[in-house]
Amino acid sequence: MRFCGSKVVLLLLFCVSLNSCDFFRKVAGRPTSADIEKKRSAILMEQKAHDDRIDSLKMVQRQISDSLAILDSIRMLSSSLVEARQLSDDERGRLPHAYYIVVGAFANQDNAGKFADKAVNAGYQATMIRYRNGFTAVGICPSDRITDAYHALKQVRESGFCPDAWILNNR
């Protein structure tokens, strides 16, 4: 009996020493915990690379969207930009800034003066601009940069003060 007991104890010790899951997985031909960890790391690295590519694509898409918005703004601006070739020669030299937002043009200079007063009361710096054909325009928001003029045009249109305003290019 003693011999049988020692066999059982020995068999029990052998089973306990081989009791790890990896042993049974290896015997069954299944991946061990080390294999599973390697695979998990590879999947995480692949997922990170995929996320980085998606982020890069989103950034490029955002840049393209911004570029298209700028192109649309320039297209809209070109239809709102009027050159100063119609201005009298004296008027061209008198105007100190390159761009003005024109909010009205009047055949009667008194009406132009009244509208200029209305613009001043609305908080704008108004300038009377005379054309060769006898019309007098009211220009507001003088600036020397086209981007500032464009933003001022957008603000004037959105405020409702003059939805059909345009930019006068004095250069």
Secondary structure as a PSIPRED ss2 file (coil, helix, strand):
# PSIPRED VFORMAT (PSIPRED V4.0)

   1 M C   1.000  0.000  0.000
   2 R H   0.000  1.000  0.000
   3 F H   0.000  1.000  0.000
   4 C H   0.000  1.000  0.000
   5 G H   0.000  1.000  0.000
   6 S H   0.000  1.000  0.000
   7 K H   0.000  1.000  0.000
   8 V H   0.000  1.000  0.000
   9 V H   0.000  1.000  0.000
  10 L H   0.000  1.000  0.000
  11 L H   0.000  1.000  0.000
  12 L H   0.000  1.000  0.000
  13 L H   0.000  1.000  0.000
  14 F H   0.000  1.000  0.000
  15 C H   0.000  1.000  0.000
  16 V H   0.000  1.000  0.000
  17 S H   0.000  1.000  0.000
  18 L C   1.000  0.000  0.000
  19 N C   1.000  0.000  0.000
  20 S C   1.000  0.000  0.000
  21 C H   0.000  1.000  0.000
  22 D H   0.000  1.000  0.000
  23 F H   0.000  1.000  0.000
  24 F H   0.000  1.000  0.000
  25 R H   0.000  1.000  0.000
  26 K H   0.000  1.000  0.000
  27 V H   0.000  1.000  0.000
  28 A H   0.000  1.000  0.000
  29 G C   1.000  0.000  0.000
  30 R C   1.000  0.000  0.000
  31 P C   1.000  0.000  0.000
  32 T C   1.000  0.000  0.000
  33 S H   0.000  1.000  0.000
  34 A H   0.000  1.000  0.000
  35 D H   0.000  1.000  0.000
  36 I H   0.000  1.000  0.000
  37 E H   0.000  1.000  0.000
  38 K H   0.000  1.000  0.000
  39 K H   0.000  1.000  0.000
  40 R H   0.000  1.000  0.000
  41 S H   0.000  1.000  0.000
  42 A H   0.000  1.000  0.000
  43 I H   0.000  1.000  0.000
  44 L H   0.000  1.000  0.000
  45 M H   0.000  1.000  0.000
  46 E H   0.000  1.000  0.000
  47 Q H   0.000  1.000  0.000
  48 K H   0.000  1.000  0.000
  49 A H   0.000  1.000  0.000
  50 H H   0.000  1.000  0.000
  51 D H   0.000  1.000  0.000
  52 D H   0.000  1.000  0.000
  53 R H   0.000  1.000  0.000
  54 I H   0.000  1.000  0.000
  55 D H   0.000  1.000  0.000
  56 S H   0.000  1.000  0.000
  57 L H   0.000  1.000  0.000
  58 K H   0.000  1.000  0.000
  59 M H   0.000  1.000  0.000
  60 V H   0.000  1.000  0.000
  61 Q H   0.000  1.000  0.000
  62 R H   0.000  1.000  0.000
  63 Q H   0.000  1.000  0.000
  64 I H   0.000  1.000  0.000
  65 S H   0.000  1.000  0.000
  66 D H   0.000  1.000  0.000
  67 S H   0.000  1.000  0.000
  68 L H   0.000  1.000  0.000
  69 A H   0.000  1.000  0.000
  70 I H   0.000  1.000  0.000
  71 L H   0.000  1.000  0.000
  72 D H   0.000  1.000  0.000
  73 S H   0.000  1.000  0.000
  74 I H   0.000  1.000  0.000
  75 R H   0.000  1.000  0.000
  76 M H   0.000  1.000  0.000
  77 L H   0.000  1.000  0.000
  78 S H   0.000  1.000  0.000
  79 S H   0.000  1.000  0.000
  80 S H   0.000  1.000  0.000
  81 L E   0.000  0.000  1.000
  82 V E   0.000  0.000  1.000
  83 E E   0.000  0.000  1.000
  84 A H   0.000  1.000  0.000
  85 R H   0.000  1.000  0.000
  86 Q H   0.000  1.000  0.000
  87 L E   0.000  0.000  1.000
  88 S C   1.000  0.000  0.000
  89 D H   0.000  1.000  0.000
  90 D H   0.000  1.000  0.000
  91 E H   0.000  1.000  0.000
  92 R H   0.000  1.000  0.000
  93 G H   0.000  1.000  0.000
  94 R H   0.000  1.000  0.000
  95 L C   1.000  0.000  0.000
  96 P C   1.000  0.000  0.000
  97 H C   1.000  0.000  0.000
  98 A C   1.000  0.000  0.000
  99 Y E   0.000  0.000  1.000
 100 Y E   0.000  0.000  1.000
 101 I E   0.000  0.000  1.000
 102 V E   0.000  0.000  1.000
 103 V E   0.000  0.000  1.000
 104 G E   0.000  0.000  1.000
 105 A E   0.000  0.000  1.000
 106 F E   0.000  0.000  1.000
 107 A C   1.000  0.000  0.000
 108 N C   1.000  0.000  0.000
 109 Q H   0.000  1.000  0.000
 110 D H   0.000  1.000  0.000
 111 N H   0.000  1.000  0.000
 112 A H   0.000  1.000  0.000
 113 G H   0.000  1.000  0.000
 114 K H   0.000  1.000  0.000
 115 F H   0.000  1.000  0.000
 116 A H   0.000  1.000  0.000
 117 D H   0.000  1.000  0.000
 118 K H   0.000  1.000  0.000
 119 A H   0.000  1.000  0.000
 120 V H   0.000  1.000  0.000
 121 N H   0.000  1.000  0.000
 122 A C   1.000  0.000  0.000
 123 G C   1.000  0.000  0.000
 124 Y C   1.000  0.000  0.000
 125 Q C   1.000  0.000  0.000
 126 A E   0.000  0.000  1.000
 127 T E   0.000  0.000  1.000
 128 M E   0.000  0.000  1.000
 129 I E   0.000  0.000  1.000
 130 R E   0.000  0.000  1.000
 131 Y E   0.000  0.000  1.000
 132 R C   1.000  0.000  0.000
 133 N C   1.000  0.000  0.000
 134 G C   1.000  0.000  0.000
 135 F C   1.000  0.000  0.000
 136 T E   0.000  0.000  1.000
 137 A E   0.000  0.000  1.000
 138 V E   0.000  0.000  1.000
 139 G E   0.000  0.000  1.000
 140 I E   0.000  0.000  1.000
 141 C E   0.000  0.000  1.000
 142 P E   0.000  0.000  1.000
 143 S E   0.000  0.000  1.000
 144 D C   1.000  0.000  0.000
 145 R C   1.000  0.000  0.000
 146 I H   0.000  1.000  0.000
 147 T H   0.000  1.000  0.000
 148 D H   0.000  1.000  0.000
 149 A H   0.000  1.000  0.000
 150 Y H   0.000  1.000  0.000
 151 H H   0.000  1.000  0.000
 152 A H   0.000  1.000  0.000
 153 L H   0.000  1.000  0.000
 154 K H   0.000  1.000  0.000
 155 Q H   0.000  1.000  0.000
 156 V H   0.000  1.000  0.000
 157 R H   0.000  1.000  0.000
 158 E H   0.000  1.000  0.000
 159 S H   0.000  1.000  0.000
 160 G C   1.000  0.000  0.000
 161 F C   1.000  0.000  0.000
 162 C C   1.000  0.000  0.000
 163 P C   1.000  0.000  0.000
 164 D C   1.000  0.000  0.000
 165 A C   1.000  0.000  0.000
 166 W E   0.000  0.000  1.000
 167 I E   0.000  0.000  1.000
 168 L E   0.000  0.000  1.000
 169 N E   0.000  0.000  1.000
 170 N C   1.000  0.000  0.000
 171 R C   1.000  0.000  0.000
